[in-house]
Structure formats: structure tokens, C-alpha cells
Amino acid sequence: MSQQIQKGVHNQTEIIYSVISNEGYFEYISSNCLKVLGYKQKELIGSNLSEYLHVEDINIFESFLYHGDDIFPCSFRFLQKNGSYIWMKTSVDVIYNHLNKDQREFVLKFAVTLADDKIDEVPKEVNPIRADGALDFVHELPCPLIISKKGKVQYANTAAVKLLVATSSEDIVGKMVFQFIDKMFHESVHETIENLHKGIDSGILEQIWTSLDGNKIYVELKSVLISYKGEQAELLVITDISSKKIYQSILQQSREKYQRLIQNSIDTIAVIHNDKWVFMNESGIKLFGAQDYLDVLGKSIYHFLHPEYHQHVKDQLDDITNGRTETIVTKQSWYTYSKKIVHTEMVCIPTTYSGEPAVQIILRDLSEHKHAEELMIRSEKLSVAGQLAAGIAHEIRNPLTAIKGFLQLMHGEIEKDNQYFEIIFSELNRIEMILSELLMLAKPQETVFEKANVKTILREVVTLLETEAILRNIVIEKKFSDENQEVVCDKNQLKQVFINLIKNAIEAMPNGGTVTISTKSENFSIMIEIKDEGEGIPKELLERLGEPFLTTKEKGTGLGLMITYKIVENHKGTIDVSSSEKGTVFTIKLPKQRECPESQIPIENKKS
């Protein structure tokens, strides 16, 4: 009865359609799976296809699915719900993800055949295959086959002879199979042979064999127990995977090289998935001032991104992940863990993460570049201000000279009220000095560099300003270190720097206080600190100090500090400013120089 049913079904073809993910999971299967396989759709969807394949067919099916562009269907056994296997033939259409060619889905069409010779129950024990009458068929198979008894070769087909670079099967038959297998696998081969005779399947094994010409061969080996010339024997089905291994090795080396390139890049390389960091190299960790990767990975990018750029960056990431554009280059600012702002240029390109669209970014730190731009703008402002000041000075100096000359003539003729003339001449001399400073700003005089002691210059300046300080109820406290603190400088210009800064400190304390002047020798420089106890400088103005016409005084022009910065710069020194509600500290560092630079030899020495 059952034979009649099967014969009736034999001529019918039932087609099952399914969609399989790249990882082998059912995403869809047609409803007739219940009729043919006994499973409901919901029982199969979400499960992995390999769970239902016969153990001997898994390797063949995966090779067909992932590595072949076969035009012929693949036959395999599928486990039905009742525990039996049914033979099926399948064809495949591959659907590639246009964003990532490595991501794909498979549309499988299963054609069910129910022929008598294709029904196979789940094996309960090993049933040796009768192979005696099949040798003529297997002799010319393209797959290398070897038959052995307890490890001794009894038969080798043409493909096996070719694989082992033998002249004929006589070079192989009669030898122990261990002669061709790398020693590291001998123990596992012994165990496999013993398991075969006990009815235990060892599955597919990877081994290294050696051909007769001494070359290594990487193989996959499947062994089954058969009957050969009336005795039990081992059938070894060999697949040469040497090319695959070479490719894997090249791929691994390439992957390692790529990973080293990423990790050692001076630019930040990171991956963003669902608006979160999922990868970042070492340079990125340093850029954001994090202690380790855990401080960054899994965190939202908007936690670091300046709010001004949130919407802009969000739109760009959407364009990349949705395939509207392939590459974007843009600029933005980020917050580090220390609340410092870094300016970057970002390149965005599409990638995938766990099979889903993501964005790979390259961040280049532009903070130094931006700082250089700001310095250039500041330098241009100084140049313009200098030219403007020089023009004004020239225009004022001419009439001023005439006024002074006529006053000197009048002074000789008028004997009374001499004290008024002295006051007028004093103020005129002061105006001339200011005009000279303005001219120096535009076109500095030839500086006279010579060795001078910083402490001596400071003492002279303090003596000059001490009277004004006393009148304002201010104490000037000197804390000079004992070391020799000589620098190569223009004494008059350096004196002007100290006068400007100490006068500013005095004027910053209308209610009295203390101005502290200290010096200290460092490895390569002399450090001078001028500290006051005033109300401090607003934070927004600190970074702009030295710009022309920037001042915190009601009647100031900002030119004094601008001249100060320019003089220190000409001396290859630096000025740092820190300020709080308790006062401001100007720190000047001048380099120690044993000899005057050639271009700055004192004028008197050049005369020779």
C-alpha cells in the first residue's frame, strides 16, 4: 500500500519557496511547507537551515550556497517533522546589498522528489556500503578517493593519484595512509579509524597531507565505513583546499595589515551605528581625552558633538546610511572629556556593522590649523594697526615740531611764567615719545641686542614707577631668585614691556593692593611673573589680549599691550596670561642665549 502511495507521488513536483539570510536563517518560507515537511511557517522562520540538513549534506550545501555560481541544482536531504529525511533539489538566486556586496540574501526554490531510492531514515547505526561493484564508476570521479583497511591503502582512484603526484596507483596502494599525513594529525587519524569501526561519525576534518614530491596539501577529509572485497574498510573522500587556505592566509594578512594601518593612523578612524560609536582607533581615544575605549564605545556621538552641528551631522549620516550619497567631507567641533573644544574635518563613507548600514568616519584634528589661522588674522590686524598708527604719528609729528619750535622762541623772549613753559615742553616731549612708539610699531628701529640682567632692568622700572604706586596705596613686592638671569635683549624695549605690564597692574587696583614681581631660571629660559590683586580680566577677552584697540580701561586704546606682545615676539619669547576674580598674572618667558644672533649684532660692533 505504501509503495503504491509513493509511486503516485513520484510524478508530482511540489515547489517550496524560501528566503534565507546571509547567515543561513529562514526569513520566509511558503505555506506549503506544512504539507511537504510537516512544519508550520512560524516553526521554520527564524531558525537556521543547517539544523534541518543531513550531517553528510551540510558541507555540500554550504559550498553550493556560498561559494558556487552553479547552474545545476543541488540535491540534499531535509529533516521532516516526523523524523525522516526527504530528498530535495534546490536552485538559488542571490540578492546583493548594493551598499555592501558581502551582505546578501538567497531566494531558494526547493523541488521535492519522493522517489523510492531517495527515502532515508535517520541512521541509528553504521550500515557498511557495498562498494565492490562501484569501482569502475568511482575510478574516474573528479573527487580523490582512497580505500584503506586499518590505515593501509587498498585502492586510490585517478584523482587521488594526481593529488599525491604519483605516477600510478601502485605508488600509493600498500602504503600506510599515515605516510601522506602530517605527523601532528596521526593521533586524530588513529582515533577517527577506531571511531568508524565503532559506528561513530567524526564529521569533516581538516588535515595537512604531503604529496610524493614533498609539497604540502591542505585537505578536508570525510571518512565512512564501507564493505570492500568482503571486508570492512575506510573510504576516504578528500577535497583539496590548498587554494582556499592560501586565499584565507592572504586575506588574514591583509586584514591584519589593514587593522595595523587603522590603529596606527594619526587621524581618528571610527564607525558610527545608530548614532553611537561602535569602533574607534587609538588616535580617536586620545583626541577625545578618554582613558580607554569603554569611555567612548556605546556612547552617543551627540554627547561629544557641539550642539551647533547636531542637525547638520544627523542629516549627513542619514544621507550616507540611506544611500543618497557615498562620501561627505565636512567641518565641525567636538567636546573632549576635559571640556576642551577641538575643531575637526570629517570624511564619511558607508559601511556595515553586524549586517546593518553604518558610517565609517575619518576625523582630522584642525585645532592647530585653526589656531594658526587666528594668529595670521591677528598678525594682519597688528600690521594694519601699525600702518594706521604710523600714518597718524607722521601727520601729528610735523605740526608738533613747528609748535615746539615756536614755543622755544617765545620762551627766550618771555621771562616770566617759566614754570608753564617747562610743563608744556614736558608734555610735548611725552607726546613725541608716544609718537616714536607708534612709529616703532609699524617699522621697528634697528634693535641693539646685548647681554643684560633681567633683574637689573626690573629694578630700574620699579624705581621709575614706585612713586606712582605709593600715591595709589600700592606696594610693589620683588621676589627675585639668586641665579644669574642674563638674556640677550634690547634693554630699552624690554624696559618698555615691564613698564606697560606693571602700570597695567597698578591701574587694575584702584583701591590699593600689592603688585608681586618674581623671576625664576628654567632650563632654557628666564621666567618673569607680574601679578596683581585686581578684579581680573573677563574670560571672553583673555584670548584676544594683544589685539589692537582691545582694552579693559575706559580711556585705553589697547596699543600698549599690542606693543608689549610684539616686542616679546621679536625677542623669541612668549607671554601667557591667567586671570581670576582675585587678580591677573602675566608670565613672560625669554630664551637664554649665550651669544647674539648674527642678524642681531649690536650696532656698535657692526661699524667695524
HUTA-V847847 format. One record per residue. PHI is phi in radians with two decimals (none if undefined). OMEGA is omega in whole degrees, -180 to 180 (* if undefined). BURIAL is + if it has 16 or more other C-alpha atoms within 10 Angstrom, else -. Layout:
PHI&OMEGA&BURIAL  PHI&OMEGA&BURIAL
This chain:
none&-179&-  -1.11&178&-  -1.14&179&-  -1.14&179&-  -1.10&-178&-  -1.16&179&-  -1.17&178&-  -1.25&-179&-  -1.42&-172&-  -0.94&-176&-  -1.55&180&-  -1.71&178&-  -2.06&178&-  -1.82&-178&+  -1.78&175&+  -1.96&178&+  -1.81&179&+  -2.60&174&+  -2.10&-177&+  -2.00&178&+  -1.28&179&+  -1.05&-179&+  -1.59&175&-  1.66&-179&+  -1.61&176&+  -1.18&173&+  -1.78&177&+  -2.78&171&+  -2.62&-176&+  -1.17&-171&-  -1.19&-180&-  -1.27&174&+  -1.09&179&+  -1.15&-178&-  -1.16&-173&-  -1.55&-172&-  -1.84&179&+  1.59&180&-  -1.75&169&+  -1.37&-179&+  -0.96&-175&+  -1.14&178&-  -1.30&-178&-  -1.63&-177&+  -1.10&-178&+  1.72&178&-  -1.62&-176&-  -1.63&-178&+  -1.00&-176&+  -1.08&179&+  -1.17&-174&-  -1.90&-179&+  -1.50&175&+  -1.12&-174&+  -0.97&-179&-  -1.37&-176&-  -1.84&-175&+  -1.05&-177&+  -1.10&-179&-  -1.11&-177&-  -1.17&-180&+  -1.14&177&-  -1.10&178&-  -1.11&-173&+  -1.30&-170&+  -1.74&-171&-  -2.03&-175&-  -2.03&170&-  -1.90&-172&-  -1.16&175&-  -1.59&178&-  -1.74&179&-  -1.20&179&-  -1.82&177&+  -1.74&180&+  -2.76&-180&+  -1.84&-177&+  -2.04&-178&+  -1.34&176&+  -1.44&-178&+  -1.14&-179&-  -1.40&176&-  1.69&179&-  -1.67&179&-  -1.78&177&+  -2.13&179&+  -1.33&179&+  -2.40&171&+  -2.01&-178&+  -2.33&168&+  -2.03&-173&+  -2.33&168&+  -2.06&-177&-  -1.76&176&+  -1.93&-178&-  -1.61&173&-  -1.39&-176&-  -1.17&178&-  -1.47&-178&+  -2.65&-176&-  -1.15&179&-  -1.33&179&-  -1.71&-176&+  -2.66&174&+  -2.25&-178&+  -2.03&172&+  -1.73&-176&+  -1.83&176&+  -2.02&-179&+  -1.57&173&+  -1.82&-174&+  -1.57&175&+  -2.03&-176&+  -2.05&179&+  -1.20&-177&-  -1.00&-176&-  -1.42&180&-  -1.94&177&-  -1.61&-176&-  -2.46&178&-  -1.30&176&-  -1.06&-176&-  -1.16&178&-  -1.68&178&-  -2.62&-179&-  -1.30&176&-  -1.96&-177&-  -0.94&-179&+  -1.50&175&-  -1.38&-174&-  -1.94&-172&-  -0.99&-174&-  -1.50&-174&-  -1.84&-173&-  -1.12&179&-  -1.08&-179&-  -1.27&-174&-  -1.39&-174&+  -1.06&-177&+  -1.83&177&-  -1.09&179&-  -1.23&-178&-  -1.59&179&+  -1.07&179&+  -2.24&176&+  -2.31&175&+  -1.94&-180&+  -2.33&174&+  -2.09&-178&+  0.93&176&-  1.65&180&+  -1.68&-174&+  -1.21&179&+  -1.88&-175&+  -2.75&174&+  -2.50&-180&+  -1.38&-174&+  -1.03&-179&+  -1.13&179&+  -1.19&178&+  -1.05&180&+  -1.17&-179&-  -1.06&-176&+  -1.58&177&+  0.94&176&+  -1.71&178&+  -1.40&177&-  -2.74&-180&-  -1.15&-180&+  -1.13&178&-  -1.26&-175&-  -1.96&-176&+  -1.07&180&+  1.67&178&-  -1.58&175&-  -1.30&-179&+  -1.08&-180&+  -1.14&178&+  -1.12&-177&+  -1.74&-175&+  -1.87&178&+  -1.01&-175&-  -0.98&-177&-  -1.13&-178&-  -1.84&-175&-  -1.02&-177&-  -1.09&-179&-  -1.19&177&-  -1.18&175&+  -0.95&-178&-  -1.13&179&-  -1.13&180&+  -1.09&179&+  -1.10&180&-  -1.12&179&-  -1.01&-178&+  -1.28&174&+  -1.59&-180&-  1.52&-180&+  -1.80&-180&-  -1.45&-179&+  -1.67&178&+  1.30&-179&-  -1.69&-177&-  -1.99&173&-  -1.74&-179&-  -2.46&173&+  -1.99&176&+  -1.88&177&+  -2.15&179&+  -1.33&-177&+  -1.16&177&+  -1.61&173&-  1.60&180&-  -1.44&179&-  -1.43&179&+  -2.24&175&+  -1.57&-176&+  -2.30&165&+  -1.88&-172&+  -2.16&173&+  -2.08&-178&+  -2.08&177&+  -2.35&180&+  -1.56&179&+  -2.30&173&+  -1.81&-178&+  -2.27&-178&+  0.94&174&-  1.43&-180&-  -2.22&176&-  -1.22&180&+  -2.54&180&+  -1.82&174&+  -1.65&-180&+  -1.81&178&+  -1.73&-170&+  -1.93&175&+  -2.13&179&+  -1.33&-180&+  -2.02&-178&+  -1.04&180&-  -1.09&178&-  -1.09&-179&-  -1.16&178&-  -1.09&179&-  -1.10&179&-  -1.09&180&-  -1.15&179&-  -1.10&180&-  -1.11&179&-  -1.14&178&-  -1.10&179&-  -1.12&180&-  -1.12&179&-  -1.14&179&-  -1.12&179&-  -1.13&179&-  -1.15&178&-  -1.13&179&-  -1.08&-180&-  -1.16&-175&+  -1.17&-177&+  -1.68&179&-  -1.18&178&-  -1.33&176&-  -1.55&176&+  -1.34&175&+  -2.09&-175&+  -2.55&176&+  -2.17&179&+  -1.96&178&+  -2.33&-176&+  0.93&177&+  1.16&179&+  -2.16&174&+  -1.27&175&+  -2.03&174&+  -2.69&174&+  -2.74&180&+  -1.42&-174&+  -1.08&-180&+  -1.09&179&+  -1.18&178&+  -1.05&179&+  -1.21&-179&-  -1.02&-178&+  -1.55&176&+  1.17&-179&+  -1.47&179&+  -1.36&178&-  -2.70&-175&-  -1.11&-178&+  -1.11&179&-  -1.25&-174&-  -2.04&-174&+  -1.07&-179&+  1.54&-180&+  -1.52&178&-  -1.18&179&+  -1.14&-177&+  -1.32&173&+  -1.18&-178&-  -1.80&-174&+  -1.31&177&+  -1.07&-176&+  -0.93&-179&-  -1.04&-174&-  -1.87&-175&-  -0.97&-175&-  -1.16&-179&-  -1.07&-179&-  -1.18&178&+  -1.03&179&-  -1.11&-179&-  -1.17&179&+  -1.11&177&+  -1.10&179&+  -1.08&-180&+  -1.22&-175&+  -1.18&-180&+  -1.63&174&-  1.32&-180&-  -1.33&176&-  -2.64&-175&-  -1.79&-178&-  -2.49&177&-  -2.35&174&-  -2.10&-175&-  -2.64&179&-  -2.06&180&-  -2.81&179&+  -2.15&-179&+  -2.26&172&+  -1.71&173&+  -1.58&179&+  -1.15&178&-  -1.61&179&-  1.19&176&-  -1.40&179&-  -1.70&175&+  -2.03&-180&+  -1.78&-175&+  -2.35&167&+  -1.95&-174&-  -2.10&173&+  -1.90&-179&+  -1.98&175&+  -2.40&-178&+  -1.29&174&+  -2.68&176&+  -2.27&176&+  -2.47&-176&-  0.93&176&-  1.39&-179&-  -2.00&180&-  -1.04&178&+  -2.56&-178&+  -2.23&173&+  -1.66&-178&+  -2.17&172&+  -2.13&180&+  -1.87&176&+  -1.95&-179&+  -1.24&-180&+  -1.83&-175&+  -1.02&180&-  -1.13&179&-  -1.10&180&-  -1.14&178&-  -1.10&178&-  -1.12&178&-  -1.10&-180&-  -1.12&178&-  -1.12&179&-  -1.14&178&-  -1.08&180&-  -1.11&179&+  -1.11&178&-  -1.11&178&-  -1.09&179&-  -1.07&-180&+  -1.10&179&+  -1.11&-180&-  -1.10&179&+  -1.11&179&+  -1.11&178&+  -1.11&-180&-  -1.09&180&+  -1.12&178&+  -1.07&179&-  -1.11&-178&-  -1.08&179&+  -1.09&-179&-  -1.14&-178&-  -1.39&-173&-  -1.08&-178&-  -1.06&177&-  -1.13&-180&-  -1.14&178&-  -1.08&179&-  -1.12&-180&-  -1.05&-178&-  -1.13&180&-  -1.12&179&-  -1.14&179&-  -1.13&179&-  -1.15&175&-  -1.12&-180&-  -1.14&-179&-  -1.10&-180&+  -1.25&-177&-  -1.61&-178&-  -1.83&-176&-  -1.54&-177&-  -1.47&179&-  1.00&179&-  -1.08&-178&-  -1.07&179&-  -1.19&178&-  -1.10&179&+  -1.09&178&-  -1.10&-179&-  -1.09&-179&-  -1.12&179&-  -1.08&-180&-  -1.23&177&-  -1.13&178&+  -1.08&178&-  -1.12&179&-  -1.10&179&+  -1.10&179&+  -1.14&178&-  -1.11&179&-  -1.11&179&+  -1.12&178&+  -1.13&179&+  -1.13&178&+  -1.15&179&+  -1.12&180&+  -1.09&-179&+  -1.39&-179&+  -2.45&-176&-  -1.00&177&-  -1.18&177&-  -1.15&-174&-  -1.31&179&+  -1.84&-177&+  -1.60&176&+  -2.71&179&+  -1.25&179&+  -2.59&180&-  -1.55&-178&-  -1.03&-178&+  -1.13&179&+  -1.12&-180&-  -1.09&-180&-  -1.11&-180&+  -1.09&179&-  -1.11&180&-  -1.18&180&+  -1.09&178&+  -1.01&-178&-  -1.17&-173&-  -1.77&-174&-  -1.11&-179&-  -1.08&179&-  -1.08&-180&-  -1.15&-180&+  -1.10&179&-  -1.05&-178&-  -1.71&179&+  1.09&-177&-  -2.14&178&+  -1.79&175&-  -1.76&-176&+  -1.82&-179&-  -1.81&176&+  -2.20&-177&-  -1.66&178&+  -1.33&-173&-  -1.46&-175&-  -1.15&173&-  -1.23&-174&-  -2.13&179&+  -1.56&173&+  -2.32&174&+  -1.58&-171&+  -2.71&168&+  -1.65&-173&+  -1.02&-178&+  -1.14&179&-  -1.17&-180&+  -1.12&177&+  -1.06&179&-  -1.12&178&+  -1.05&-177&+  -1.17&178&+  -1.08&-179&+  -1.04&-175&-  -1.26&-179&+  -1.23&176&+  -1.08&177&-  -1.06&180&-  -1.12&179&+  -1.12&-177&+  -1.24&179&+  -1.36&-178&+  -2.19&-179&+  -1.10&-179&-  -1.78&178&-  1.54&-179&+  2.72&-177&+  -2.23&171&+  -1.82&-179&+  -1.85&179&+  -2.01&-179&+  -2.28&178&+  -2.24&-179&+  -2.76&177&+  -1.58&174&+  -2.00&-174&-  -0.98&-174&-  -2.17&-176&-  -2.66&172&+  -1.89&-178&+  -1.85&177&+  -2.12&179&+  -2.00&176&+  -2.14&-171&+  -2.11&176&+  -2.06&-180&+  -2.07&-179&+  -1.38&-176&+  -1.44&178&-  1.55&-180&+  -1.88&179&+  -0.96&-176&-  -0.99&-177&-  -1.19&-179&-  -1.69&-175&-  -0.97&-176&-  -1.23&-177&-  -1.75&-179&-  -1.02&-178&+  1.77&176&+  -1.28&179&+  -1.12&176&+  1.17&174&-  -1.66&-177&+  -2.60&176&+  -1.83&-179&-  -1.64&-180&-  -1.13&-176&-  -1.94&-178&-  -1.46&177&-  -1.98&-178&-  1.47&-178&+  -1.25&-180&+  -1.02&180&+  -1.18&179&+  -1.07&177&+  -1.10&180&+  -1.01&180&+  -1.05&-177&+  -1.18&179&+  -1.11&-180&+  -1.10&178&+  -1.09&179&-  -1.15&177&-  -1.58&-179&+  1.05&180&-  -1.84&179&+  -2.34&174&+  -2.20&174&+  -2.04&-179&-  -2.23&171&+  -2.23&-175&-  -2.56&175&+  -2.57&179&-  -1.15&-178&-  -1.68&177&-  2.45&-177&+  -2.22&178&+  -2.16&172&+  -1.75&180&+  -1.98&-180&+  -1.90&175&+  -2.12&179&+  -2.01&-177&+  -1.22&173&+  -1.35&178&+  -2.35&-179&-  -1.40&-179&-  -2.30&177&-  -1.25&173&-  -1.04&-176&-  -0.98&-176&-  -1.33&-176&-  -2.22&179&+  -1.20&179&-  -0.88&-176&+  -0.97&-176&-  -1.13&179&-  -1.38&-178&-  -1.33&-176&-  -1.12&180&-  -1.28&*&-
